[in-house]
């Protein structure tokens, strides 16, 4: 997984928690390295590509499992 805009330790911790959940997710784990997760302002932004719409839909609930309660912007494309 590529991560950018690491502003502080809390941001890094949040992104690391998301990465941990995605790496343990049965369906999303094989694709997590193709996702770019950033904190822009107060929202988590996810970019990249996934092969199916079902995987794209599974992304935000998985991120919520990492304890993210704020806004999540899912900019992932289905390719």
SULMO-V702621 format. One line per field, one symbol per residue. phi: phi as a letter, one per 20 degrees, with the letter a starting at -180 (. if undefined). Layout:
phi = ???
//
This chain:
phi = .eccleebfffffffffffffffdfgeegfdffedddcddmdceddcqccfcffffffffgffffenedffddedfeec
//
